[in-house]
Amino acid sequence: MRVFVTGGTGHAGSHIIPELIAAGHEVTGLARSDTAATALSALGAKVHRGDLEDLDGLKEAAAHSDGVIHVAHRQDLLPTGGVAAVAAAEVPIMLAYGEALEGTGKPLVAAGSIGSPGNLGRPATEHDPALPAGEEHAGTLRARNIVETTVIGLAERGVRSSIVRLANIAHSTTDQAGFLQRLIALAKEKGVVGYPGDGANRWNAVHARDAAAVFRLAWEKGPAGSYWHAVADGAIPFRDIAEALGRRLALPVVSIPVDALMVPGHFGFLANIVTQSYPASNLITRETLGWEPAQPGLLDDLDNGHYFPAS
């Protein structure tokens, strides 16, 4: 089957393409530069030159495929408009895919985020609504909600659309700029590894290769209008993450009091993120898609050492 993939040179996408090819699919990736085109070819994909602003080009590529996996985003909008601007730019992209795939029953699988604080009194499940607003960053959450509900809504137009909600931490040997890298850089700068309060707030994580398998399975057989959770570790205490970093960095691990958390405190702009709790379940994803994580969990992966190259 022919799969059109966007974001194929990013952390998630660079694992999704080999996963699809290994399963016998033919992959075409979107490339806006010669560098990206070379990287896609090295992964074994064909190349479609263009960018996310070229909606006609995206529709053409989608129409000539057996379905789409979309994990790209307008990163160029982050400095001026933040996550809300990036999310707003995704809606017309999803609608363009809808025009190309309408009535075909072909799959559209787009990346989402669990990303909502764990205020449900239980782990988030695949049946929970997209990023419920009402927290401190309600505008951003509403923007992400609109993207995800736009994709899910395409199921009513004959598109086998679904959302893969990525874990808050995606880890692998190829992670160059994710959340873990920021925590490591912060610890080196401060000389200690900090955790908020008692560090009992829970985070979710997934190995990027395991996440790639969720995208493939959702593309191959996921029912229309579904949410999936690419989550392997559903509830890791933040203190455990800090202690794993401390062991590898040979740095003290310390509690950062609540009154020292805000900017310009220890965590800087990450303060509003690290204090939240994000427990999440993957039960429906495992049962429906037959997915089982096969790669190392987060704490084992940190102990593998590839996040801490010898200097």
DAZI-V407669 format. One record per residue. N is the residue number from 1. OMEGA is omega in whole degrees, 0 to 359 (none if undefined). Layout:
# DAZI-V407669
N_OMEGA / N_OMEGA
This chain:
# DAZI-V407669
1_183 / 2_183 / 3_173 / 4_185 / 5_170 / 6_182 / 7_187 / 8_178 / 9_178 / 10_184 / 11_180 / 12_185 / 13_182 / 14_172 / 15_181 / 16_183 / 17_177 / 18_178 / 19_180 / 20_182 / 21_179 / 22_179 / 23_176 / 24_180 / 25_174 / 26_187 / 27_170 / 28_182 / 29_177 / 30_179 / 31_178 / 32_182 / 33_176 / 34_180 / 35_179 / 36_180 / 37_178 / 38_180 / 39_179 / 40_179 / 41_179 / 42_178 / 43_180 / 44_182 / 45_166 / 46_187 / 47_169 / 48_182 / 49_180 / 50_177 / 51_185 / 52_177 / 53_181 / 54_184 / 55_178 / 56_178 / 57_178 / 58_178 / 59_180 / 60_180 / 61_179 / 62_182 / 63_181 / 64_179 / 65_173 / 66_178 / 67_190 / 68_165 / 69_186 / 70_176 / 71_178 / 72_172 / 73_182 / 74_182 / 75_181 / 76_181 / 77_184 / 78_185 / 79_184 / 80_185 / 81_180 / 82_184 / 83_181 / 84_179 / 85_178 / 86_180 / 87_180 / 88_180 / 89_182 / 90_185 / 91_178 / 92_176 / 93_180 / 94_178 / 95_176 / 96_175 / 97_179 / 98_178 / 99_183 / 100_187 / 101_185 / 102_176 / 103_184 / 104_186 / 105_179 / 106_184 / 107_166 / 108_178 / 109_182 / 110_180 / 111_173 / 112_182 / 113_173 / 114_164 / 115_181 / 116_181 / 117_185 / 118_181 / 119_183 / 120_185 / 121_180 / 122_176 / 123_175 / 124_179 / 125_180 / 126_179 / 127_181 / 128_180 / 129_180 / 130_170 / 131_182 / 132_181 / 133_177 / 134_177 / 135_187 / 136_182 / 137_187 / 138_181 / 139_178 / 140_180 / 141_178 / 142_180 / 143_178 / 144_178 / 145_182 / 146_179 / 147_184 / 148_180 / 149_175 / 150_179 / 151_181 / 152_180 / 153_179 / 154_177 / 155_179 / 156_180 / 157_175 / 158_175 / 159_178 / 160_188 / 161_176 / 162_180 / 163_170 / 164_178 / 165_181 / 166_176 / 167_180 / 168_177 / 169_171 / 170_187 / 171_177 / 172_178 / 173_182 / 174_179 / 175_183 / 176_188 / 177_182 / 178_184 / 179_180 / 180_179 / 181_177 / 182_179 / 183_180 / 184_179 / 185_180 / 186_180 / 187_178 / 188_180 / 189_186 / 190_183 / 191_175 / 192_172 / 193_183 / 194_170 / 195_186 / 196_176 / 197_179 / 198_177 / 199_183 / 200_178 / 201_192 / 202_180 / 203_177 / 204_185 / 205_176 / 206_171 / 207_184 / 208_178 / 209_175 / 210_177 / 211_179 / 212_179 / 213_177 / 214_178 / 215_181 / 216_182 / 217_177 / 218_180 / 219_184 / 220_190 / 221_181 / 222_176 / 223_180 / 224_175 / 225_185 / 226_168 / 227_178 / 228_180 / 229_173 / 230_184 / 231_176 / 232_175 / 233_188 / 234_187 / 235_179 / 236_176 / 237_182 / 238_179 / 239_179 / 240_177 / 241_180 / 242_181 / 243_177 / 244_177 / 245_181 / 246_179 / 247_184 / 248_182 / 249_184 / 250_179 / 251_176 / 252_177 / 253_189 / 254_173 / 255_175 / 256_182 / 257_183 / 258_183 / 259_178 / 260_187 / 261_189 / 262_178 / 263_3 / 264_181 / 265_188 / 266_186 / 267_179 / 268_184 / 269_177 / 270_188 / 271_182 / 272_181 / 273_188 / 274_181 / 275_184 / 276_177 / 277_188 / 278_179 / 279_183 / 280_179 / 281_175 / 282_189 / 283_182 / 284_178 / 285_181 / 286_184 / 287_185 / 288_183 / 289_184 / 290_182 / 291_172 / 292_178 / 293_183 / 294_184 / 295_179 / 296_172 / 297_186 / 298_185 / 299_176 / 300_181 / 301_176 / 302_179 / 303_176 / 304_171 / 305_185 / 306_174 / 307_185 / 308_183 / 309_178 / 310_182 / 311_none
